[in-house]
């Protein structure tokens, strides 16, 4: 589990959105004191239609740029640190050019864009930030004097328009929740929509894994939950339709391989037995499996859940005695487990318990 899920999300998000427009590095070390740049972007593409699709973010990415996204409101100390990284990078670029006997124009030096969920008037005034433009479309975008090459985006001030959507995704609280709703409402064939939602689902999983979840993170999780369920249901439905040709077993096997990697012989034995489940039961099982993490403990939970689902389907319900026997079943060799599960349709509850008693003494 990543220690800083929002930082990781922001870096992967920029990588997803900006790579078609140029080169991108994350966690870039800069000379001088031990400092890292979150995202360093260098435009190389002339894909103007794609840049236009990114709206305001596409405009900021027309020149070399450092992007420093903050989950919480940026502080004066953090702004000074960002500016120091920018000037260290400028100095490094100019030193390299001098060694290679070439000149560096002002346009080749990267800008710094600080992305903060909120920014007070006192903070903006203290650093001499002024509105980048009088245009309403650029409300919330501030810059310092031109040679400073430093800008700040106060995400909470951005207008709620398609042009600002890709920056508002990095906001916080209600601003971010509304942006996610707008993202989900985009056409289903929009690849940026799908890829961004995938990154958000990964962020959701990381946040769910935290023992202590902040209120705003909990709101984010709640906003993503129905979208995730819709995606799972759509994927399940698509898989079920394909299952007319390939069978229920292949659907479940493919789903588990995608989530947990290569399946053990024991897991395959369970999967084979589950191929008889009705579509509705399989759909419910896949949805439950999708809620699990992807670590070793989750894999064990998945095996147990699948066996319990099969036994409930065969016997109607599981009492305490049968539930306790699930662990015993999972302790069997793959071949023994397969044989027991395959025989389960012809066994009553008492016969199944007797069979397990014979196996374990």
Buried (B, 14 or more C-beta within 10 A) or exposed (E): EEEEBBBBBBBBBBBBBBEBBBEBBBEBEBEEEEBEBBBBBBBEBEBEEBBEBBBBBBBBBEBBBBBBBBBEBBEEEBBEBBBBBBBBBBEEBBEEBEEEEEEBEEEBBBBBBBBBBBBEEEBBEEBEBEBBEEEEBBBBBBBBEEEBBBBBBBBBBBEEBEBBBBBBBBBBBEBBBBBBEBBBEBEEEEEBBEBBBEBBBBBBBBBBEEEEBEEBBEBBBEBBBEBBEEBBBEBBEEBBEEBEEEEBBBBBBEBBEEBBEEBEEBBBBBBBBBBBBEEEBBBBBBBBBBBBBEEEEBBEBBBBBBBBBBBEBBBEEBEEEBEEBBEEBBEBEBEBBBBBBEEBEEBEBEEBBEBBEEBEE
